[in-house]
Amino acid sequence: MGHNNSANKAFIGKVSPKIVDTVRFNNRYIDLETVKEKATGIASAIMIFAGIVAFSFLFFI
């Protein structure tokens, strides 16, 4: 049995539109993935800084 309906033929070779979640910040729309990447980068930088501070504190005791 073949599925030869017109709905399947209409989407052959076409890319479906990508749904992008956005966040409004300072009257600008920012992609949610970008926000997550930047937040992860900031969090990792804070963790590295906290580790350096903790190590230096233990080193000076």
N, C-alpha and C positions, 0 to 999 in steps of 0.2 A: 504494500500500500504506500503510495507516495503522498506526501503532504504538499500539494500544489495549490495552496490557497494564496490569495493576493496579498495577505498581510506578510507572509514570509518573503515574498518576492519584493515587496516595497522596501524592506530593510537590508537587502543584499548589497554589500559594498558600502553601506553608510555607517558612520560611527554614531552611536547614540550619544546624546549630550551628557557631559559629565556634570553631576550635581556637586557644587562646591559650597561647603559651609563657610560662612564668613562672620566676622565679628566687627562691629562698628566701634571705632576708637578714634577720637579727635576728628569726627566727621569724615573719616576714611574707612573704607571697608577692607579688612585684612583677612586673608585666607586663614582658616582655623589651623591648618597643618603648619603654616609658618609660625603662628602663635605658639603651638606646641613645641616646635623645634627651638624657638628662641627661649621659651621657658625652661626647656631641658638644658640648654646651654648655660643659662644663668644659674640654674640650680646646681649643675656640676661645678661651675666656677666657685660658687659659694662653698660647696663641700670641699673642694681642693684648698681654698683659702682657710677654712675652718681646720682642716687637717694640718696645714702648715703652722697655724697658730697653736694648735694643741701640741704638736711635736716640739715647737720652739719653747713652749711653756714647760714641758717635761724635760727638755734639754737643759734649761737654766736652773732647775731645782737641784 
